[in-house]
Structure formats: C-alpha cells, structure tokens
Amino acid sequence: MSDYPPTGLPASIKALPEWIQLGCGDAEYNCAEKEATFIAGNMPAKLPDLSNHTSFFADTMRANPELFEKLKNKTTKLGVNIGHCIKTGVDNKGHPMIKTVGAVAGDEESYELFKEFFDPVISARHNGYAPDAKHPTDMNPANLSTTPIDPTGKYVLTTRCRTGRSVRGTRLPPCSSFEERRELERVIVKALLNLEGDLKGDYFPLHGMTEEKEESLRKNGNLFQEPDSTLLLSSGCGRHWPDARGIFHNEAENFFVWVNEEDQMRIVSMQKGASVVEIFKRFAAATEGIQKVLKQEGYDFMHNEHLGWVLTCPSNLGTGLRAGAMVQVPKFSARSDFKQVLAKMGLQARGTAGVDSASTGGTWDISNADRLGKSETQLVNIFIEGVAQIIRWEQALEAGTDIEAEVAKAALPAKF
C-alpha cells in the first residue's frame, strides 16, 4: 500500500516538511536542502572535506587520512559498511561548541570490523578508554550505597534511571530492514508483556495510538516522535516511520520502554522523590525479565567484556546508564564554577529542558557523567554520594556557612 511503509509514507509523516519525509521512507536519507547527500550504498572514492566539521568522527578521520580508504570495502556479515556508520557525521558539520560523536554502529560486528575507526572515537569520547580495556557490569542492587540523598525531601523533585539494550544477531536501528524491525518488536513486546508484579503493563504502538493516549504520554514527556533532526535522519533511525515502534509502560507509569527508536530498547524507571535504590531495583528486575524471554525465543542481549552493553551510539556504550534527578539547589548552582565542581565529582548538570538548556529557578537535572569503564552500581553510587553532598552544601549556604574549603576538595567518592 502506498500510504504506509515500506513503499509509502503515512498521512502523519506526509504532513511534515519534505526534509523530514525524506528520512522516513525506505531509502537512505538524501536531502540536498540539508546538505545530507553522502550515501553508504554508493560511497565516493574519497571522503568529503571535513575541515569545518566538529565531531569525534571528524577528529579521527583527520588524524588518520588513510582510514576511509582502508575500511570502505569491508562489510559486516549482516551487510553494514563504514558508510552506514559515518553518514551522520559526514552529513552534519556539528556545532563548534557542542561536540557530538558523528557516528553510529549498524550492528554489533561494526565495532569489531571497523575498530580502527571506532577505537579512537570511543577513547576520545570516554576519557581515554583503551582498546583492550575490560568493562565491568554489575546490576546487583545490594551493591548500592545506603547514603540518603535528600533526608528532608525538600530538594529532589524526581529521580530516574535510563539505559538501552540491543538484541544480538540483528542490525541496529540505523540499518534495520522493515521485516527485521517487526521481528524485533515481536520478541521485545512478548518479553515486556511477560513482566509481572509492579512491572506488569501494556504496549502502545505509535501507529494507531489514540490521540488521548498520545496526549497523556506527551504531557509527561514519555512520548517519542519521528526524528526531526538531521543527526537522526542521516543515521537511518527514521526509516519506515512509525512502523514497529511503540511504548510500553507499567500500570503505575513509573517504568517505560521505548521500542525501536534510536536504540532497539530504551528503558526508563522513574518516580517522585529521591528513592534511586527502589528505581534501580525495578530497572534491574525488568532487564532480567526481558532477557529471560529473549533467550526462550533464541535471542539474547548484545554484550561483551570490552564494550559492555552494545548500543547504537558509541556515547552510550558500557552501561548506557544515566541516573539523574531534578534537584533544586539555587544557592550552590549560582556559583560560576558549578559545572566544573560537578565534573570533578563525576557528575554533569543539564537545564530543566535537557541537554544545553537553561535552569529554571535553580533546578537542575544532575546525573552521572560516565557510561563506559565503570559498572552500573559504581555509576549510581557516584550519583548518590555526589547529589547528597551537593544538597549538604546547599543547606550550609542557607545557614550562612562557608563551604569553600570543602568545595576545593571536590572529587569522586573515595570508595567508588
């Protein structure tokens, strides 16, 4: 049928600007208006000029000019070439002040077959992570810190943990075929609908979702929509939109899984207040439950001892974990070195509307900065200890106490 993928576009996509429509069909994204014309299926003999590009991809290619020539004729067993991995970096020059990765993996083997490219990108993005480094994995909630983050309940508004998972033996969203994406949706949803207890819930496909459901998910920030950035469109994640994509959530709406967006599974556990241990327990039980059903279906998660959980974007390798809280600390965050102090503690701060946005009334989204090289429980413990300390400093400032000597010693918690 011509009004639905793979051969056509649905009405919801046809209503969008042409530059978005071009990335939601069957073909690779090819949009002259956005200068997104590098095609993995028909690569040029030489890479286009990258002298004005800002990304880890561009840095790596400029440092190793022979790399493209060396890798361009290699293809993974599932049909992914280096072009599929770097198209988004070639098509998007990036922003001088915001360095993106500029690359994605088309399947698990991409990271191995194109390691001469991916290893330096991963090392640059993840604080010098070495090509032979081993990544620790630990999803055991018993290893979490018992330090109360916000004993008064006055400073932390909401807390969430998110990660991703991919299914071994399949291509990742940038290269998934129409049929493959449907099979992924089938096995993932089967696993999700098998979850029990407080994880029990329902799945809502994007295609055919009621307006009422759409509105309720959007209002709470739990809806994902078609890609509207050339970074995502060039990556290939928008193809066949909205087919085989949807959202699962439990009855309490504090556990969500996005299916077949930028990652095959984006898993989020959240609730009001500072109870990160409770959130992590839910999160760990869910991933274990999903994996059990996948194995019964002959599948498993993508995971190895070097990269940890394998995901689409190199920035999310390792744990893919972001433990974050909306924290109200107007006095401490007014410091000119606020973000630098957080960085010393292994944390980062975003404004209330996400990456690079501003804060509202001294409220910040504070989370762990690292993903790779430390285990899940280590990262959550860095978050727990760090946010608890920031809140103690905020209380000291409210009481008029000088905190400069303490702040000067800011660092990662000694035991993590």
Long-range contacts (C-beta under 8 A, 24 or more apart in sequence): 4-243, 5-178, 5-239, 5-240, 5-241, 5-243, 6-178, 6-240, 6-243, 10-207, 10-242, 12-226, 12-242, 13-226, 13-241, 13-242, 16-226, 16-228, 19-230, 19-233, 20-226, 20-227, 20-228, 20-233, 20-238, 22-233, 23-227, 23-232, 23-233, 23-234, 23-238, 23-239, 24-226, 24-227, 24-233, 24-238, 24-239, 24-240, 24-241, 25-239, 25-240, 26-178, 26-239, 26-240, 28-87, 28-236, 29-87, 29-91, 29-230, 29-233, 29-234, 29-236, 29-238, 31-230, 31-233, 34-91, 34-230, 34-233, 35-91, 36-91, 36-92, 36-230, 36-233, 36-234, 37-91, 38-83, 38-86, 38-87, 38-90, 38-91, 38-234, 39-83, 39-87, 40-81, 40-83, 40-84, 40-87, 41-83, 43-72, 43-81, 43-83, 47-90, 48-90, 50-90, 52-93, 53-89, 53-92, 53-93, 53-94, 53-102, 54-93, 54-94, 54-95, 54-96, 54-98, 54-99, 54-100, 55-89, 55-92, 55-94, 55-99, 55-100, 55-101, 55-102, 55-103, 56-99, 56-100, 56-101, 56-102, 56-103, 56-121, 56-124, 56-125, 56-314, 57-86, 57-89, 57-101, 57-102, 57-103, 57-121, 58-89, 58-94, 58-102, 59-124, 60-117, 60-120, 60-121, 60-124, 61-86, 61-117, 63-120, 64-116, 64-117, 64-120, 67-116, 67-117, 70-116, 71-114, 71-116, 71-117, 74-113, 74-114, 76-106, 76-107, 76-109, 76-110, 76-113, 77-109, 78-106, 78-107, 78-109, 78-170, 78-171, 78-175, 79-171, 79-175, 80-105, 80-106, 80-107, 80-109, 80-110, 80-171, 80-175, 81-106, 82-114, 82-117, 84-110, 84-174, 84-175, 84-236, 85-110, 85-114, 85-117, 85-118, 85-174, 86-117, 87-234, 87-235, 87-236, 88-231, 88-232, 88-234, 88-235, 90-234, 91-230, 91-234, 92-230, 92-231, 92-234, 98-356, 100-231, 101-125, 101-313, 101-314, 101-315, 103-314, 104-172, 104-174, 104-235, 104-236, 104-237, 104-312, 104-313, 104-314, 105-172, 105-174, 105-310, 105-311, 105-312, 105-313, 105-314, 106-171, 106-172, 106-174, 106-175, 106-236, 107-170, 107-171, 107-172, 107-175, 108-166, 108-168, 108-172, 108-302, 108-310, 110-172, 111-307, 111-310, 118-314, 121-314, 122-307, 122-314, 122-317, 122-372, 125-314, 125-315, 126-317, 126-318, 126-370, 126-371, 126-372, 126-373, 127-370, 127-373, 129-372, 129-373, 131-306, 132-306, 133-306, 133-373, 134-305, 134-306, 135-305, 135-306, 135-307, 135-308, 135-317, 135-318, 135-372, 135-373, 136-374, 136-375, 136-378, 137-303, 137-308, 137-309, 137-319, 137-375, 137-376, 138-375, 138-376, 138-377, 138-378, 139-284, 139-287, 139-288, 139-376, 139-377, 140-284, 140-377, 141-277, 141-280, 141-281, 141-284, 141-377, 143-377, 143-381, 144-276, 144-277, 144-280, 144-377, 144-380, 144-381, 144-384, 145-380, 145-381, 145-384, 145-385, 145-416, 146-277, 147-384, 147-385, 147-388, 148-274, 148-388, 149-274, 149-276, 149-325, 149-384, 149-387, 149-388, 149-391, 150-273, 150-274, 150-387, 150-388, 150-391, 153-273, 153-274, 154-328, 155-327, 155-328, 155-329, 155-391, 155-394, 156-273, 156-274, 156-325, 156-326, 156-327, 156-328, 156-387, 156-391, 157-272, 157-325, 157-326, 157-327, 157-328, 157-363, 158-270, 158-271, 158-272, 158-273, 158-325, 158-326, 159-270, 159-271, 159-273, 159-274, 159-275, 159-276, 159-279, 159-323, 159-324, 159-325, 159-326, 160-268, 160-269, 160-270, 160-271, 160-279, 160-323, 160-324, 160-325, 161-268, 161-269, 161-270, 161-276, 161-279, 161-280, 161-283, 161-321, 161-322, 161-323, 161-324, 161-380, 162-266, 162-267, 162-268, 162-269, 162-321, 162-322, 162-324, 163-266, 163-267, 163-283, 163-287, 163-309, 163-319, 163-320, 163-321, 163-322, 163-376, 164-263, 164-264, 164-265, 164-266, 164-267, 164-309, 164-311, 164-312, 164-316, 164-320, 165-263, 165-264, 165-265, 165-267, 165-287, 165-290, 165-301, 165-302, 165-309, 165-311, 165-320, 166-263, 166-264, 166-265, 166-301, 166-302, 166-309, 166-310, 166-311, 166-312, 167-264, 167-294, 167-299, 167-300, 167-301, 167-302, 168-299, 168-300, 168-301, 168-302, 168-303, 169-299, 170-264, 170-299, 172-263, 172-264, 172-311, 172-312, 173-235, 173-236, 173-237, 173-260, 173-261, 173-262, 173-263, 173-264, 173-312, 174-235, 174-236, 174-237, 174-312, 175-236, 176-239, 176-260, 178-240, 178-243, 178-244, 181-240, 181-243, 181-244, 181-245, 181-260, 182-243, 182-244, 184-244, 184-259, 184-260, 184-264, 185-244, 185-245, 185-246, 185-259, 185-260, 187-293, 187-294, 187-297, 187-299, 188-257, 188-259, 188-264, 188-265, 188-290, 188-294, 189-246, 189-248, 189-259, 190-293, 190-297, 191-289, 191-290, 191-291, 191-292, 191-293, 191-294, 191-297, 192-248, 192-257, 192-290, 193-248, 194-289, 194-293, 195-250, 195-286, 195-289, 195-290, 196-289, 198-250, 198-251, 198-252, 198-255, 198-282, 199-250, 199-255, 199-282, 199-285, 199-286, 199-289, 200-250, 200-251, 201-248, 201-249, 201-250, 201-251, 201-255, 202-248, 202-249, 203-246, 203-247, 203-248, 203-259, 204-246, 204-247, 204-248, 204-249, 205-242, 205-244, 205-245, 205-246, 206-242, 206-245, 206-246, 206-247, 207-242, 207-243, 207-245, 209-246, 217-247, 220-253, 222-247, 222-249, 222-253, 222-256, 222-268, 223-247, 224-258, 224-261, 224-266, 232-262, 235-262, 235-312, 237-261, 237-262, 237-312, 254-279, 254-282, 255-282, 255-283, 255-286, 257-286, 262-312, 262-313, 263-311, 263-312, 263-316, 263-320, 265-290, 274-325, 274-387, 276-323, 276-325, 276-380, 276-383, 276-384, 280-323, 280-376, 280-380, 307-372, 308-372, 315-371, 316-371, 317-371, 317-372, 318-370, 318-371, 318-372, 318-373, 318-374, 319-371, 319-372, 319-374, 319-375, 319-376, 319-379, 320-371, 321-368, 321-371, 321-376, 321-379, 321-380, 322-367, 322-368, 322-371, 323-367, 323-368, 323-379, 323-380, 323-383, 324-350, 324-365, 324-366, 324-367, 324-368, 324-383, 325-365, 325-366, 325-367, 325-383, 325-387, 326-352, 326-363, 326-364, 326-365, 327-363, 327-364, 327-365, 327-366, 327-387, 327-390, 327-391, 328-361, 328-362, 328-363, 329-362, 329-364, 329-390, 329-391, 329-393, 329-394, 330-361, 330-362, 330-394, 331-362, 331-394, 331-397, 331-398, 332-390, 332-393, 332-394, 332-397, 333-359, 333-362, 333-364, 334-362, 335-407, 341-407, 341-410, 342-366, 342-369, 342-386, 342-390, 343-369, 344-410, 344-411, 344-412, 345-382, 345-386, 345-389, 345-410, 345-411, 345-412, 345-413, 346-370, 346-379, 346-382, 346-386, 346-412, 347-382, 347-383, 347-386, 347-387, 366-390, 374-416, 378-416, 381-413, 381-415, 381-416, 382-412, 382-413, 382-416, 385-413, 385-416, 386-413
